[in-house]
Amino acid sequence: MTTHSVRASRPLLRPAVVAALSVVAVLAAAAAVDPVVRVIALLLFLIFGPGLALVGLLRLRDLWRELSLVIGVSLALDLVVVSAFVYGGNRSSGTALAVLIGIAVIGAVGQVLRRAPGQGAVS
């Protein structure tokens, strides 16, 4: 089974992972959990969440190219959102996290809505 056919058989895997990362990030930020667990949960979301939601819309075939773009896009979005809040005078980390979760959820919903049969993948 090729990489492309594995992805075609699990079209909702990426949006489900984004949703799970988002829920874990919210729970880690809001609940009284161990600081180590909070850091790991938030880092996983910040490194993979927004990028996984948006890069999945590109439908890349190469797994390694996709993974490198996921990490790069996630970190770039993190930087842009946090910088915008700092320059705007709002230093609330909770608000920045909420914006990043919103971006990730919108991207995941876009992936679900875009799953029409017959659309090709970008190489």
C-alpha positions as CSV (number, residue, x, y, z in Angstrom):
1,M,0.0,0.0,0.0
2,T,1.5,3.3,-1.0
3,T,1.6,6.4,1.1
4,H,-1.0,8.1,-1.0
5,S,-3.5,5.2,-0.7
6,V,-3.0,5.1,3.1
7,R,-3.9,8.8,3.3
8,A,-6.8,8.3,1.0
9,S,-8.2,5.6,3.2
10,R,-8.0,7.8,6.3
11,P,-9.2,11.2,5.1
12,L,-10.2,12.4,8.6
13,L,-7.1,11.5,10.4
14,R,-5.4,14.9,10.2
15,P,-8.5,16.9,11.3
16,A,-9.0,14.4,14.1
17,V,-5.4,14.9,15.3
18,V,-5.8,18.6,15.1
19,A,-9.0,18.4,17.2
20,A,-7.4,16.2,19.8
21,L,-4.3,18.4,20.1
22,S,-6.6,21.5,20.5
23,V,-8.7,19.8,23.2
24,V,-5.5,18.7,25.0
25,A,-4.1,22.2,24.8
26,V,-7.3,23.7,26.2
27,L,-7.4,21.2,29.1
28,A,-3.7,21.7,29.8
29,A,-4.0,25.4,29.9
30,A,-7.2,25.6,31.9
31,A,-6.9,22.7,34.3
32,A,-4.7,22.3,37.3
33,V,-2.3,19.7,35.9
34,D,1.3,19.0,36.5
35,P,3.6,21.7,34.9
36,V,5.5,19.0,33.0
37,V,2.3,17.7,31.5
38,R,1.1,21.3,30.7
39,V,4.4,22.1,28.9
40,I,4.4,18.9,26.9
41,A,0.8,19.3,25.8
42,L,1.1,22.9,24.9
43,L,4.4,22.3,23.0
44,L,2.8,19.5,21.0
45,F,0.0,21.7,20.0
46,L,2.2,24.7,19.2
47,I,4.6,22.7,17.1
48,F,2.1,20.6,15.2
49,G,-1.5,22.0,15.6
50,P,-1.9,25.0,13.4
51,G,0.5,23.7,10.7
52,L,-1.2,20.3,10.5
53,A,-4.5,22.0,10.0
54,L,-3.3,24.3,7.2
55,V,-0.7,22.2,5.4
56,G,-3.3,19.4,5.2
57,L,-5.2,21.6,2.8
58,L,-2.3,21.4,0.3
59,R,-2.6,17.6,-0.1
60,L,1.1,17.0,-0.4
61,R,2.1,13.4,-1.3
62,D,5.6,13.5,0.2
63,L,5.3,12.7,4.0
64,W,8.6,14.3,4.9
65,R,8.0,17.5,3.0
66,E,4.6,17.7,4.6
67,L,6.0,17.2,8.1
68,S,8.7,19.8,7.6
69,L,6.0,22.3,6.4
70,V,3.7,21.4,9.3
71,I,6.4,22.3,11.8
72,G,7.5,25.4,9.9
73,V,4.0,26.8,9.4
74,S,3.1,26.1,13.0
75,L,6.1,27.9,14.4
76,A,5.6,30.8,12.0
77,L,1.9,31.2,12.9
78,D,2.8,31.0,16.6
79,L,5.3,33.8,16.1
80,V,3.0,36.0,14.0
81,V,0.1,35.7,16.5
82,V,2.1,36.2,19.6
83,S,4.0,39.2,18.0
84,A,0.7,40.8,17.0
85,F,-0.6,40.5,20.5
86,V,2.6,41.9,22.0
87,Y,2.7,44.9,19.6
88,G,-1.0,45.4,20.2
89,G,-0.4,45.7,24.0
90,N,-2.3,42.5,24.9
91,R,0.1,40.1,26.6
92,S,-2.4,37.5,27.5
93,S,-1.1,34.1,26.6
94,G,-4.6,32.6,26.9
95,T,-6.0,34.9,24.2
96,A,-3.1,34.1,21.9
97,L,-3.6,30.3,22.5
98,A,-7.3,30.8,21.7
99,V,-6.5,32.5,18.4
100,L,-4.1,29.7,17.5
101,I,-6.7,27.0,18.4
102,G,-9.3,28.9,16.3
103,I,-6.9,28.9,13.3
104,A,-6.3,25.2,13.8
105,V,-10.0,24.4,14.0
106,I,-10.8,26.4,10.9
107,G,-8.1,24.6,9.0
108,A,-9.3,21.2,10.2
109,V,-12.9,22.1,9.2
110,G,-11.6,23.2,5.8
111,Q,-9.9,19.8,5.4
112,V,-13.2,18.0,6.2
113,L,-15.2,20.1,3.8
114,R,-12.6,19.8,1.0
115,R,-12.7,15.9,1.0
116,A,-14.6,15.7,-2.3
117,P,-13.9,12.6,-4.4
118,G,-12.0,13.0,-7.6
119,Q,-9.8,15.9,-6.5
120,G,-6.1,15.2,-7.1
121,A,-3.1,15.8,-4.8
122,V,-0.3,18.2,-5.2
123,S,3.1,16.6,-5.5
